[in-house]
Amino acid sequence: MQENRVELIREALTRAFTPSRLEVIDESHLHVGHAGARDGRGHFRVLIVAEGFRGQAPLKRHRAVYAALGALMQTDIHALGIDARTPDE
């Protein structure tokens, strides 16, 4: 199921941003036993490079990533680390 979550995250972000680079890392295994992991949702880290982030402040980029993930933030993702960049950053 975890691999499926990574793929769902990849698909949602690819649809929204057409990134030139996208890495989705499942870090759930690092949080086993953590109070926030009890509900079964996972911990992930994302590196996304997309032209669409140009001219956006980091907070706006993060909000755009959260919006692109939509319901996954409620059903599959407990914690998400985001590194969102433009191609020249």
PyMOL commands that set and color helices and strands:
alter all, ss='L'
color gray80, all
select helices_A, chain A and resi 2-17+28-31+35-37+51-53+58-69+72-75
alter helices_A, ss='H'
color red, helices_A
select strands_A, chain A and resi 21-26+42-49+77-85
alter strands_A, ss='S'
color yellow, strands_A
deselect
rebuild
show_as cartoon
